[in-house]
Amino acid sequence: MATDTVPTDEPATGGNGRGRVILRRFRRHKLGVAGLAVLVLLALVAVVVPLVWPYGHGEITPDLSQPPSAAHPMGTDTLGRDLFAQTLRGLQQSLLIATTVTVVACLIGVTLGVIAGYFGRFVDAAVMRLVDLTLTLPTIAIAAFLGSVVPTGGVNWLALSLVLGVLMWTPVSRLVRGIVLSLRSLPFVDAARVMGAGNLQIMTRHLIPNVADHIIVAATLLFGTAILAESGLSFLGFGVQPPDTSLGLLVSNAQSAVLTRPWLFYFPGLLIVVIVLAVNYAGEGLRDAANPKAALANPLRTARRRRDADTPPDDTPRGVLDVRGLTVDFGDQRVVKGVDLHIDDGEVLALVGESGSGKSVTALSVVGLLPPDAVGGGSVRFDGRELTGLNFSQWREYRGRRIAVILQDPSTTLNPVLTIATQFKDSMRLAGPLPADHRDRIVALLDGVAIKDPARLLDSYPHQLSGGMRQRIAIALAMVHDPDLIIADEPTTALDVTVQAQVMSTLALARERTGAAMLFITHDLSLVAGIADQVAVMRAGEVVEHADVDTVFYRPRHEYTRSLLALAPSLALAPASRSAAADIEEDS
């Protein structure tokens, strides 16, 4: 359902408009904002509080192994050092080290991953062998060796960070390389090449932004791992050494005293947990904000609906589908504005309009598949029952069983790694155990959409079939449970004219054999005359005309309908679609 555009948060201005969009989306992610606030607060505490705290991190007091008190809020260790002062110093070191390790590892991993994925062949092989070599290096053994050759006081935080970054870049590189391999052959990359973009520009402006959300996730995982890795290396003698300290080193040194002096272990340990959680939440918010396709809510949650004051009463006409006062809002913009639709048993209603008029969003509302950030209003009744407000499990009683949806692009509808038979069996299992004669049932369904010798296709994969054949299979899949309503969202858009006629004939044949009602969505009026009983014309989110098909074609009332008819191809062949079912049966 990709033809109807959905308003985005992105402004029309150039320059740093994308940055403002990311900031606005991030502010709407409550957990992300909370995580970032915690990190900023911890950083300020680590910088400011040591300046006013009366004890230094290495200062020895006469209070040995004291539990938390007013003088020492986190207690003291066996030498009398104030644990709060040590924790502040450890917080400084751990934030510096973890941040630097994350930046270094991501820079190396993203650079090599993008280069390997984009150029492929020998470059890819060379980078992957480097990844394999790095993975074989025993980190503990390297740390032990470095610990034996460095000075007694250890190394500074920067040297430690660089070592860890060089050892930890491989997961990022493999992740980025795998995604870029799948992106480099997509049309938007070819379009950039056609416009004259060089390799560097394609990688930095087109590929890396598309991998940004994955990089952010990998970076948040690296951050927590770096804190723990630092403690391990410091324990082996390479890294932070007493009297200096870090959170990881404090936890490591306190393990033997966890039962006798638990405050030495739990205070720095809990702080590490807080830091890692804050980084993960902030990263999650930034990931969603940087990805314009990401929803800022749980995708399994049914989109929110509000009840308008003028929601119709329960005595509305029954029919198969009755939609009253339907509205859909994305933020401050209303994209569907009080739409009313009614479909009786066995009736076909064509919803017609230009791209962006709100047709597909209306169809998504009917089956409860609005994006999580959309707010819908009004009433949607199916067979007399109100559908608004159903939860995910309640919707399963209707989706695919009583309400079937046929999408416009069969190449994305069908699972590319499953055979045709497997996809039919998965659908059949929704109604219970797989019947013993399921294979014969699949053959009958494929035969019902005029596929010749359907048994030969059962073990085929979608990529082995033509576009028209895939769309027929998608129609057959929609018929598995004999639905009461079929929603066909521009099922012929991605097909050439000849295949369009075949698919329209298949739809007509399937409807005649099942008796199902249909909501047929299209922007092509030439397809409507041969299949529809009623026509609703949408423009800018509103239904501007709703009448029977003959009235719309021969006595249109609205100027917009007349302009659509003027732009439509010749309708001389349209009546042929009504007898197409018989023709296609003869061909098969």
N, C-alpha and C positions, 0 to 999 in steps of 0.2 A: 504494500500500500504506500508506494513511495511517490506517487504522482502529486498528491496534494501536499503543498509545503506547509510546514509548521513554523510559526514565528520563532525566531531565536532571540537570545539576549544581546546578540552582537550588534552594535550600532553601525550605521552606514559610513561613519567617518573612518579615515585611515589613520596612519601614524600609530600611536600607542592604544588604539581602540581595543585590540585583543587583550592588552594588559588590564584595561578597565573591566572588560567582561569577566576575565578570570578572577579579579578581585571581588566583583559583585557576586559571582557564583560561589566563591569561597566564603563570603560573609553569610551566605544562606546555609552553609554546612555547619550546624551547631557543634558537632563533635570536633570537626576540624579547627574551628575557631577556639574551642576550649583547649585542645591540644597545643595549639600555637601559643595561647596565652600562658599556659603552664610552662612551656619552654622559655618564653621571654622572661617570666617571673624567676625561674631557676637561674637563668643567665645573669639577671640583675642581682640576685642574691649572691651568686658566686663572685661577682665583681665588687659589689658595694659593701656587703656585710663584713668581709675580712678587714676592711679599713677601720671599722669601729669596734670589732670584737677584741676584748682585752687579751686573749691568748693567741699566740702564733701556732701554726700547725706542728712545729717541731719543738715548741717550748715544753719543758718538763716541770711539772708542779709536784708538790708533796702529796697530793691526793692520788694514791695508787689504787687502780682497779675499783674506782668508786662508781656506783650505779647512778643513773640520771638524778640530778638535783637542781636546785635553783642556780647554783654557781656553775654547774656543768650540765646543761640540759640533756646531753646525750651520754653523760658519764665520762670516765677516763679509762685508759688502757693500763697495762701492767707497769709502764714507765711513768705514769702520771700525766700523759699528754691528753689534752682536751679533745674528745672525739668530735665535738661540733666543729672545732677549728680544723681538724683533720678532714672531716667530711666536706667542709667548704673548699679546702684545697683539692680534695679528690674530685669534687664536682667540677672545678676549673679544668683540671687535667683531663678528666674523662670527656667533657664536652669538646675540648680542643682536639683530643685524639680521635674520638668517634667522628666528629665532623670532617676532619682532614682525611681520615681513612675513607669515608664515604665519597668525598669529592674526588680523591685520587683514583679509587677503584672505578667509579662511574666514568670519569674522563677516559681512562684506559679502555674499559670495557665497551663503552658506547662507541668510541672511535674505531676500535678494531672490529666490533660487531657490525657496524654500519658498512665499513669497507668490505668486510668479508661477504656480507649478505648482498650488497649491491653489485660488486664486480664478479663474485662467484668464481668458478673454475679454479685456476691455480692460486689466486689470491685467497679464496675461501679455504682451499686445502692447506695453504701455509699457515693461516691464522688458526685453523682448527688444530693443526699439529702443535702450534705454540700453546694453545689451550690445554691440550693433552699433556704436554710436557710440564706445564705449570701445575696441573692437578696431581702429577706424580711426585712433585716435590713434597717431602715430609715436613710439614710446618713445625712440628715439635722438635724434630732433629735439627732443623735449621736454627730454631730459637736456642736450643741447647748449645749449638756451636757458636752462635753469635754471643750468647751469654758468657762463653769462656774466653772470648777475645776482646770484648769491650772493656773499658775501664771499670774500676770497682764501683764508681758512682752511677753506673748505667749510662744510658744515652738520653738526649733530650727528647721531648715529646714529638718534635718534627721528624727526627730520624726514625723513631718507632712508628710513626704514622705512615711514613713512606714505605717502610718494610711491609707493614700490614696491607697497605693499598696495593703493592705489587703482588702480594700473595692472594688477594681476595677479589680480583677483577674478573675472574673467569665466569662466574654465574651470570654476571651482567652481560658479558660479551656473547655468551651462547644464547641468552634470551633475546637480545637485540638482533643478533644474526638470524635467528629463526623467523622473527616477525618481518624483518626486511626482505628475506627471501620470498615471503608471500606477498609483499607489497610491491616489489620492483616491477612486476609484470602487469600491474593494474593500469587501467586507462589513464588515470590522472598523472602517472609518471610518464607515460607515452606523450600525453598532452604537453607536459613540461619540456620534454625533449623537442617536440615539434615547434614550440615557441622559442627554442634556441637556448634553453637553460643548460649550463655545463654540469659536469658530474658533481662538483663541489656544491653547487647551488641546489641540485636535486636532493643531495644527501642532507644538507643542512636545513633547507626550506620546506622540503616536501616529505622526506622520510622520517627524520628525527622527530618533528612535531607529532607524527602519527604514532610514534613509539613512546611519547613522553609519559603517558599514564603508566605504562609498564616499567619504565625507568624509575619513576617515583616510587612504585611499590618495591622494586628491588633495592632502592636506596634506603628505604625505611627498615628493611630487613638487615641490610648491611650495618646500619647504625648500631642496632642492638648487638649484633654479632661482634662488632669491633670492640665494644666495651668489654665483652667477655674474653675475646682473644687477647686484648691488652693485659688483662689480669693474668692469663696463662703465661704470656711471654715475660711479664715482670716477675712472676714467681720463679721462672727458670733463670733469671738473672739478666735478661735483655729487656730494657725498658725502664720504667719508673722504679727507682730504688730508694729505700729509706736513707735519710729522713724525709725525703719527698714521698708523696703518696698519690694514689688514685682510688676511685671507688672500687674498682675491681681488685686492687691490691688489698684494700681494707677488708673486703669480704673474704679474700683468699687467706689472709693472715688470721682472721677470726674464726675460721672453720673449726679449729681444735677447741675453741672456747665457747662454742655455741650453746652448750648446756650450763656451763658455770658462769659465764659473763655474756649472756645473749645479746645485750645492747650493742656490743662490738660488732655483731654480725647483722642484726636486723635493721638498724638505722641506715647504713650504707646500702644494704640489700634492697630495702623498700624504696630507697631513692632511685636505684637502678631500674626497678620495676616501673616507677612513675615516669622516669625519663623515656623508657622504651615505649610505654603506652602513649605518652604524649606525642612522641615522634610518629608513631603509627597512625594515630588519629589525625594529626596534622597532615601527614602524607596522604591519607585517604581523602581528606577534604581537598587538598591540592590536586590529587589525581582526578577527582570528579570535576573540579573547576577547570582544569586544563583540557579536559575532553568534552567538546560540545555535544557529543552523542550520549554522554553519561547522564543518567537520571540521578537527582539528588535525594532519592528515596528508595525504598525496597521495591525492586521490580516485580515481586510476586504479590505485592499488595494491590488490590483493586483501586483504581484511581478514585480520588475523593469525589463525592457528589454532594451537592447542597440542594436542599429542597426549596424551590422558589415559592413565594407566597401564592402564586397562581397555579400550582400543580393541580392538574385536573382531578376530579373525583373518581370514584371507583366505577361509575356508570358509563365510562367511555366505551365506544364500540369494541367488540371483542377482536375478531380477526386473528390472523397469525401474528402480525406485528402491528403495534400501534405506538407511535412516537408522538409525544405532545410537549411542546415548549422546550425542546432540547437545546441546551446551550453548552458550550465548551470554552473555557478560559485558560490561556497560558499566561500567567502573570497578570498584567494589566490589560492584555489584549484579548478580546473576545473573537474567536474564529468561527464559531457556530452560533447563530443568533435566532433562537426561538423556532427551530425547525419542527414542522408537523408532517408525519408520514403515516400512511395506513396501507397495509397489504392484507388482502383476504386470502382464504385458502386457494391454493393453486394459481394465484395471480402473480404476474411479473410487473414489478415497478422498476422503471429505469430512472436512475439518479444521474442527471446530466449536468455538466458544467466544465468550465475551463480548469486548467491546473491551478491549484491554490484556492479553489472556491469552497473547500471544506467537505468534499464528498467522502474522501477516505476517513477523515476524522469522524464524520457522522457514522460511518460503518463501524469504526473502532468502538464508538460509544455503544452501539447496539450489542456488541459481544463483550463489553466490559474490558477492552484492551487499550484504553487510553494510557498515555505515559503517566507515570506516577506524579509528575508535577502539574498535570492538568486537573482542572476542577470542572466537573460536569453538573448540569442542572436539568430539571425537567423530569419527564416520565418516559420510561421504555417498558412496554408491556409485551410479553410474548405468550400467546395462547391464553391471555387473560391474567397472567401473573406478572407482577412488577419485578423487573430485573435489577433496578438500581439498588445499590447497597449490598448485593450478594458478595460473600467472601469467595476466596479462591476455590475451596472444596465445593461450594454450592454451584459455582459456575461450571464445574466439570460435568454436572448433570446435563448441561445444555450444549457446551462447546463440543463440536465434533460429533455429537450424537443427534440432537434435535436441531441444532444450528450448525451448518457447515459453511466454511469459508474457502473460497478459491482465490488465491493471490495472483497478482499480475505476472510475476516472473517465476516460471516453474523451475528455473535453474537454482533458485534460492529456496523454493518451497520444499523440494525433495532433498533428503539427506544424501550428500555425495558419496558417503562411504558405506551405505547400506544398499543391498539389492532391492529391486522393486517388490519382490515377494516378501522380504523382511519388513518393509515399510507398511505393506498391507496387513501383515500379521500383527505388528505393533498396534495398529489402529483397531484391529478386531479384538485384541486383548482388553481394550477399554471396557467392553461389554461383558467380560467374564473369560473363562477358560477358552482356549483356542479350539474351535470345532474340528472334528476329525476330517471333515471334507473341506477344510479351509482352502486348499489349493484349487479345488473345483470352483469354490465361491469366488476366489480371486480371478480365475479365468473368466467366469461369467460376468464379473464387474468390468473387466477389460473389454470383453466382447460387447458389453452394453454401451460402450463409448466408441464402438466401431473400429476397434483395433484388430487387424487381420492376424490370425494365428497368434493369439495372445500368450499361449503357453511358452513360446520361444523367448518371451521377454522377461519371464519371472526371475531369472538368474542374472539379468543385466543390471548394470549400474546406470544412474541418470546421465552421466556424461557420454554414454554410448548411444544415446537416443537423440533424435532431432528435437527442436523446440516445440513443434506442434505435437509430437508424440508425448513429450514430457507434460504438456498442458492437458492432454487427454487423460494421462495417468493421474494427474492432480485432480481432475474432475471425477474420475472413478474412485479415488480415495475419499473424496467428499461424499460419495454415495454409499459408503460402506455401511452406515447405520440407518439408511433410508431417512434422511433428515426431513423435517417439516419446512425448513427455510434454508435456502442457499443464498449466501452473500458472495457475489462474483465481483471482485474489485478489479476492474479493467483487465480481464483475463486475456485480452488479445493485444495489449499495447506493445509487448516485446516481439510480436510476430509479424511476418510479412503478410501482404494482402491475401495471398492464396491460402496460407495456413490459417489466417483469421477466419476465412469462410468455413474451413473445416472445423475449427474450434467452436464457432457459433452453431454449426450444425450439431456438433456433439452436445453442446449445452441444451439445445432444443430437444434433442433426443433423450437426454437424461431427465429433463423436466417432464416430458411426456410419459416416460416410463415410471417415474416415481410419484408424479402428482404434486411435487413440492412447490411451494411458493418461492419467489426469487426476488432479491434486491440486486439489480444489475447496474453496476457503476461504470460510467464511461464518459469520455468527452467527445465521442464520435457519434453524431446523430444518425449517420447512415447505418449503424449497427442496431439502432433502437427499433426502427420500424418493423423489422422482421421478427422480433421476439417479445416486445413489451406490450402490456395491456394499458398501463398507466405510465405517465412521464412526469417527473418532478425536475424542474430546471433550477439549479443553484447558481448563485452569484454572490461572491464576497460573504459567504456564510449564511445566506438567506435563500429560502425557496421563493423565487419570483414568479413561478407559474407551475401549476399542478393540475393536470387534466388527463383525459384519455388520449391515447396515441394519435387518433385521427384528428382530434381538436388541435393538438400541439403542432402537427405537421401541416394541416390545411387551414386552420383558423387560429394561429397563435395570437395571444393578446399582448404579450410583453415585447417591448422593442429588443431586449437582449435575446429572447428566443428567436425572433426573426433574424437577428444578426448571426446566430449560430446556424440557422437553417441556410442562410445565404453562403456561409463558409463551408457547409458540408458538401461532400462529393455527390455525384448524381445518385439518386435513390431508386433508379430504375430497376436495379437488381435486388433491392431490399425484400420484396415479397417472396423471392425465392427461398429466403431463410425459413419461411413458415412451412414449406414442404421439404426442407432440407433433411429432416429426419428420415423421410421415405427414401430420398436420394442416397443418403449415406448408407442406409441399410442395403440398398441394392448393390452399392459398390463393394460392401463388405461380404 
